[in-house]
Amino acid sequence: MPRHRRLEPKQATEKLAILNVSVEQLPRILKTDPAVQALGDDIATGDVIEIERVDERAGINLAYRQVIE
């Protein structure tokens, strides 16, 4: 399973600024998703989750999702 982690608000702002996107433009992930629940109880609606996928050929691919109810 890809590694998921919650970004602090400042981290999320910086990373999304580099990508020139806003939180509202991100794909969504449900708060009830098992990967999100595994992160702990401190996940709130609107948080940004970074998903790290590792591939032998492509290397590391980072994706970002906005948590919704």
Residue pairs with C-beta under 8 A, 6 or more apart in sequence:
1 35
2 35
2 51
2 52
2 53
2 54
3 51
3 52
4 35
4 36
4 38
4 39
4 49
4 50
4 51
4 52
5 39
5 49
5 50
5 52
6 39
6 42
6 43
6 47
6 48
6 49
6 50
7 15
7 47
7 48
7 49
7 50
7 64
12 23
12 47
12 48
12 64
15 48
15 50
15 64
16 22
16 23
16 26
16 48
16 64
19 64
23 46
23 48
23 66
24 66
26 48
26 64
26 65
26 66
27 63
27 64
27 65
27 66
28 65
28 66
28 67
28 68
29 35
29 36
29 49
29 65
29 66
29 67
29 68
30 36
30 67
30 68
30 69
31 37
31 43
31 45
31 67
31 68
31 69
36 43
36 49
36 67
37 43
39 49
43 49
43 67
44 67
45 67
45 68
45 69
46 66
46 67
47 66
47 67
48 64
48 65
48 66
48 67
49 64
49 65
49 66
49 67
50 62
50 63
50 64
51 62
51 63
51 64
51 65
52 60
52 61
52 62
53 60
53 61
53 62
53 63
54 60
54 61
55 61
